Amino acid sequence: MMQPTSRACPPWTLHAWPPLLWQVDTLRPLHLRHLGTRVTHAGDQVSRTAGQTLWAAQADDRQAGMAWDWVQLACGVVAMADPLSVITNMRLLSPHGDLLPALESLRRLNELVHALPWQDEVERALYVAEATA
């Protein structure tokens, strides 16, 4: 059975991080870095291999963090398990300083996710998990 491949904090701990207000027009310079990827389910005849990945960036004196579940669709192909379930401590604001509605925030968070090389990190974690199984 595959074991978690990272000692990074579990993604759900992002809820305990202090909230960080972030204006959407400043999201592009946010340099998220990979903190860890976990393989939580090794897959079997019925279920696919799955896990979570965690990314963060230093923002002034705090950290902005994002995490999401992923699933392996085929060898070399991984996808977000649910694009509507990105965990973050960021509260996104419009250029005018208003809190963005939930669906608009999710759209913006998904743009960030798709700009990251997260699939490479998941594939690396899968390789390590299989090598140590």
N, C-alpha and C positions, 0 to 999 in steps of 0.2 A: 504494500500500500504506500502511496506517495505521502510524504510528510510536508508540512509547510516549509517553504524555502527561504523564509526571511524572519528575522526577529523584530521587524518593525512593529510598531503598535498596531493593534487591530483597527480596521477602518472605522468601526462604530465609535471609537474614542474621539473622533473628530467632533462629536456632539458636545464633548466636555471642553474643547478648545474655546477660548474666548471668541465671540463673534467678531468678524472683521467686515466693516463696511467698505465696499469697493465699487467705484464708479466704472460702468461698463466701458467708457471711452479710454480707460487706463488699463484694461485687461490685457491688451497685446504685450506690453512690456513685462507682464508677470511671468517670471522664469521658473516654472514648476520643475522640480527635480524628483526623480524616482526615490522613494523611501523604502519601498518593499512590495513584493508580490507574494501572495500565499496561494498555494494549491490546497484547497479545502476538501475537494472531492476528487478521488482518483478516476472516477468513471467506471462504468461496468456495461453489461449488455443492455441495460435500460437507460441509464443516465450518462450524460456527458461529463468529461472532466471540467471542473469549474474552480473558481477562486475569486480573490479580490486583489486589487492593486491600489497603492496609496502614493499620492504625489503631494508635494508641498513647496512653498516658496516663502522666502523671508520678505515681509512687507513692513517696512519701518522697524518697529520694535516687536512685532508679532509675526506669527506664521499663518499663512493662508494654506488650507489643506483641502484636498479633494480625494475621494475614493469611490470605487464602483466595482460591482461584480462583473465577472467575465465568464464566458463559456467557450470551450473549444468545440468548434463545429466540425473540423476535420484536421488532419495533420497539417500544421502550418497555417491554420485559419482559426483565429479567435475573434470574438465580438463581445460588445457590451451585452450582459445578460438582460438588462432593462435600462434603456437610455433615459427613462423617467425616474431612475433611482440613483442619482449622483449624490453622495453624501459630502457635505462641505460645511465649513464654518463661515463661509463668505455670505454676506447679504448684499446682493447686487443692487446698485443704485443707477438711476437714469442720469444722463448728463446734467439734469436739473436738480439732482439730489433726492429724487423720489424713489422709494423702494419699488423695484420691478415686480410685477405680478409673477406668480409661481411659474406659469408656462413660459413666459419670456425669460425668466432666470434660467430655467432648464435648457432652453434653446441656446442661450449664451454659454452655459456650462458645457453643453455638448460640443460647441465650437472649440472650446479649450481642449476638451478630451481628444477630439479628432486632430488637433494640431500637435499632439504629443506622440512620441515614439513608443507608446505604451504596449503595443502588440509585440514589439521586439523584446521588451522586458518580460512580458508574460511567456513568450516562447523560450527565453533564457531560463526562467523559473521552471518551466515544464521539462526542459532538457536536464537541469540539475536534479529535479525530483525523480525523473526516470532513471538517471544514472545512480542515484542513491537508493533506489527501491530494491 
